[in-house]
Structures are given as structure tokens and as C-alpha cells.
Amino acid sequence: MPFVELFVPKGSLDEESRDKIGGRLVSEVMVAEGAPDTEAARAISWLVVNEIDAWFIGGRRLPAGERPRYVVRVGVPAGSVNDAKRQDIVRRVTQVLADADAEPGRFAEATTAWVHIHEIPEGNWGARGEIVRVEDIAAFVTSG
């Protein structure tokens, strides 16, 4: 059950690129995480796109029209991923971004995209006004 946030400079993604990324990003993270492909699992696996008004790198504002830079934050329950799954998440997220870009080779550079995996401690997920634990999530995503 990932919660994915994509940060990108405002106006740097056209609708086609945004749809390519949005259509694949969460499902690729779900595969890497080992989540079941059920309607319930998809219903609680979200992506939000944050378009940032001002993006600075090394104290220099990213000029308008320059190829976009990305930060992708992936929130998962603590203990649900190991090093191999983390590596797979980073690889898959980077590939989704590269596949939607006119210059996919630039994703081999460390200055194009960062992927941050945030493992949310047990007892720190909430829904329906109550704490949701890992076993609650597992039961929900396998229920149908």
C-alpha cells in the first residue's frame, strides 16, 4: 500500500507525460513492494502530483523550459520492504520517469531524479478516524 508523491517544477510536464507517469508509477511500486494486485490494494495505493512554483538547485533557480527534475517520495509501512525491495522501487520509479521523458538517458545522472523511501512506523498510519496497522492493511488488500 504505497502512498507516492511526485514533485516536479510547475508546468514542466505536459498532459501526456503526466498521464504516462500517473498511470504506471503506483502500480510499479506495488509490484516492487509485493502488494497483491487486487481492487482493494489499488484503492488504497495513491499518487499525488505536486507542481512546485520555485525549484532551486545549489542556490540557482531552475530556469523555465529546462528539462524537469523530480523528487519522488514513496511511503510504505515500516517493515514491509527489505533492501532488495527498496532497490527495486528505486529502479522501477526511475524507469517510469525515464519512459515518459524525451531524454531517457539523462536518468543515469544523479541530478535528474531522487527517490526517497519513507517507511512509516507501525501505529502512524490512520484512516476512518483510527490507527491502521500492517495486519489491518494486509487483511483489507486480500479481502477482495
URFENHU-V349518 format. One record per residue. N is the residue number from 1. RES is the residue in one letter. BURIAL is # if it has 16 or more other C-alpha atoms within 10 Angstrom, else .. Layout:
N_RES_BURIAL + N_RES_BURIAL
This chain:
1_M_# + 2_P_# + 3_F_# + 4_V_# + 5_E_# + 6_L_# + 7_F_# + 8_V_# + 9_P_# + 10_K_. + 11_G_. + 12_S_# + 13_L_# + 14_D_. + 15_E_. + 16_E_. + 17_S_# + 18_R_. + 19_D_. + 20_K_. + 21_I_# + 22_G_# + 23_G_. + 24_R_# + 25_L_# + 26_V_# + 27_S_# + 28_E_# + 29_V_# + 30_M_# + 31_V_. + 32_A_# + 33_E_# + 34_G_. + 35_A_# + 36_P_. + 37_D_. + 38_T_. + 39_E_. + 40_A_# + 41_A_# + 42_R_# + 43_A_. + 44_I_. + 45_S_# + 46_W_# + 47_L_# + 48_V_. + 49_V_. + 50_N_. + 51_E_. + 52_I_. + 53_D_. + 54_A_. + 55_W_# + 56_F_. + 57_I_. + 58_G_. + 59_G_. + 60_R_. + 61_R_. + 62_L_# + 63_P_. + 64_A_. + 65_G_. + 66_E_. + 67_R_# + 68_P_# + 69_R_# + 70_Y_# + 71_V_# + 72_V_# + 73_R_# + 74_V_# + 75_G_# + 76_V_# + 77_P_# + 78_A_. + 79_G_. + 80_S_. + 81_V_# + 82_N_. + 83_D_. + 84_A_. + 85_K_# + 86_R_# + 87_Q_. + 88_D_# + 89_I_# + 90_V_# + 91_R_. + 92_R_# + 93_V_# + 94_T_# + 95_Q_# + 96_V_# + 97_L_# + 98_A_# + 99_D_. + 100_A_# + 101_D_# + 102_A_. + 103_E_. + 104_P_. + 105_G_. + 106_R_. + 107_F_# + 108_A_. + 109_E_. + 110_A_. + 111_T_. + 112_T_# + 113_A_# + 114_W_# + 115_V_# + 116_H_# + 117_I_# + 118_H_. + 119_E_. + 120_I_. + 121_P_. + 122_E_. + 123_G_. + 124_N_. + 125_W_. + 126_G_. + 127_A_. + 128_R_. + 129_G_. + 130_E_. + 131_I_. + 132_V_. + 133_R_. + 134_V_# + 135_E_. + 136_D_. + 137_I_# + 138_A_. + 139_A_. + 140_F_. + 141_V_# + 142_T_. + 143_S_. + 144_G_.
